[in-house]
């Protein structure tokens, strides 16, 4: 059952309205009562209610004024309102909707705004505040892109700079590109893995459309791009998106981008793109890695010694760009089709969808996270590549093919006509 309230200040009525009399009238009541007058007669004399006379006489004279007790739609909900206010980033309309859906209270937006106004200053202060957190060695790398203009070959061109920063050591990897595509994000991360000699546990990324399809600012629900998921699985890290509109959650790299633009690029000219890339590489090794970091007080390269041991080894993996990650359906002949060739799969998976990864001359087939097939990549066309183990249990699979010819008896109706003539007693 819903309760409806006005959009005016949230009042639900008063418990008791008290009739107030002047001090002189109260003294007159007491005096007349001492002379033997009853409450009814006093009330008639002073023009007030008998209950008012009785109350003043009962309390012995003048009674201090008491503010009427008022009930509001929010009584008993202060803790709930505060929690929802901060959860929804101060959105009063969302709180109004949840008051109706969870508590059955239908009330105007203005009333809700007035009630939560007391916490707005605290919310603003909370947004400005930044709590620094330190990550364990090898746990996290933060990545971001920044853009600026650089003089290259006598022309001022716009370039995009990828910066990857290890959370513990603050060691950086920088890669410049003329664009900011998904492949540029991937190549930037792979370059960082190669420079650092390993892969961190997680990568904190920006909410770029090339990587994140959706990130709800209220529920924090994240939907990453499918290609990013494949890239993360291939390299073995967990992607994590920073909170929307809260760049401070990725502060190490936000500051890193600004540092690169102001220290490595600003005011410089380069003869060619190759000269620009060589400068960034040299600056990273000789300046960024060697400087005393303002937060840690230690040079990133020195602090990296502890972080290097915590990174996951690369294990000689080829770049992700050489990988093909596909989905195929297992056909009735116990195989999947790939580039006109067919590769066998366990017969029990007929009709199922499987993941097919092509990399390093191998075709690896997975189902439910398990490898169910591993074949050498066939360079020919219209070939059938078979693993005999995939057919174990199929009826007739192991039976030899009969080689001896079998004599087939003639059909019963294919006889000489003379036999039919004898049977019917005459000729045709």
SULBELGI-V763331 format. One record per pair of residues at least 24 apart in sequence whose C-alpha atoms are under 8 Angstrom apart, sorted by the first residue. I is the first residue (numbers start at 1). J is the second residue. Records with the same first field share a line. If there is no record, write none. Layout:
I: J / J
This chain:
1: 104
2: 100 / 103 / 104 / 105 / 106
3: 104 / 105 / 106
4: 105 / 106 / 107
5: 73 / 105 / 106 / 107 / 108
6: 107 / 108
7: 107 / 108 / 109 / 110 / 111
8: 108 / 110 / 111
9: 111
10: 72 / 73 / 74 / 111
11: 70 / 71 / 72 / 73
12: 70 / 71 / 72 / 73
13: 70 / 71
14: 68 / 69 / 70 / 71
15: 68 / 69 / 70
16: 68 / 69
17: 68
18: 68
19: 52
20: 65
23: 62
26: 56 / 61 / 62
27: 61 / 62
29: 53 / 56 / 57
30: 57 / 60 / 61
73: 105
81: 116
82: 116 / 119
85: 116 / 119
86: 123
87: 218
88: 218
89: 123 / 218
90: 120 / 123
92: 116
130: 248
134: 167 / 168
135: 167 / 168
136: 167 / 168
137: 167 / 168 / 169 / 306 / 307 / 308 / 310 / 311
138: 166 / 167 / 168 / 199 / 200 / 201 / 307 / 308 / 309 / 310 / 311
139: 167 / 168 / 200 / 201 / 202 / 310 / 311
140: 166 / 167 / 168 / 200 / 201 / 202 / 203 / 204
141: 165 / 166 / 167 / 200 / 202 / 203 / 204
142: 166 / 167 / 203 / 204 / 205 / 250 / 252 / 253
143: 189 / 203 / 204 / 205 / 206 / 253
144: 205 / 206 / 253 / 254 / 257
145: 180 / 257
146: 257 / 258
148: 261
150: 265 / 266 / 268 / 269
151: 268 / 269 / 270
152: 269 / 270 / 271 / 272 / 273 / 276
153: 269 / 270 / 271 / 272 / 273
154: 269 / 270 / 271
161: 257
162: 188 / 257
163: 188 / 253 / 256 / 257
164: 188 / 189 / 192 / 253
165: 252 / 253 / 256
167: 252
168: 303 / 304 / 307
169: 300 / 301 / 303 / 304 / 307
170: 252 / 293 / 300 / 304
171: 288 / 289 / 300 / 301 / 304
172: 256 / 284 / 288 / 289
173: 284
174: 280 / 281 / 284
175: 277 / 280
176: 277
181: 210
182: 210 / 211
186: 231 / 320
190: 319
193: 314
194: 314
196: 308
197: 308 / 311 / 313 / 314
198: 308 / 311 / 312 / 313 / 314
199: 235 / 236 / 237 / 311 / 312 / 313 / 314
200: 237 / 310 / 311 / 312
201: 236 / 237 / 238 / 311 / 312
202: 237 / 238 / 239 / 240
203: 237 / 238 / 239 / 240
204: 239 / 240 / 241 / 242 / 250
205: 239 / 240 / 241 / 242 / 250
206: 241 / 242 / 250
207: 241 / 242 / 244
212: 241
215: 244
216: 244
217: 243 / 244
230: 325
231: 320
234: 320
235: 314
318: 360
322: 359 / 360
323: 357 / 358 / 359 / 360
324: 356 / 357 / 358 / 359
325: 355 / 356 / 357 / 358
326: 355 / 356 / 357
327: 353 / 354 / 355 / 356
328: 353 / 354 / 355 / 356
329: 353 / 354
330: 354
334: 390
339: 381
340: 381 / 382 / 383
341: 378 / 380 / 381 / 382 / 383 / 384 / 385
342: 382 / 383 / 384 / 385
343: 375 / 384 / 385 / 386
344: 373 / 384 / 385 / 386 / 387 / 390
345: 372 / 373 / 387 / 390
346: 372 / 373 / 389 / 390 / 391
347: 390 / 391 / 394
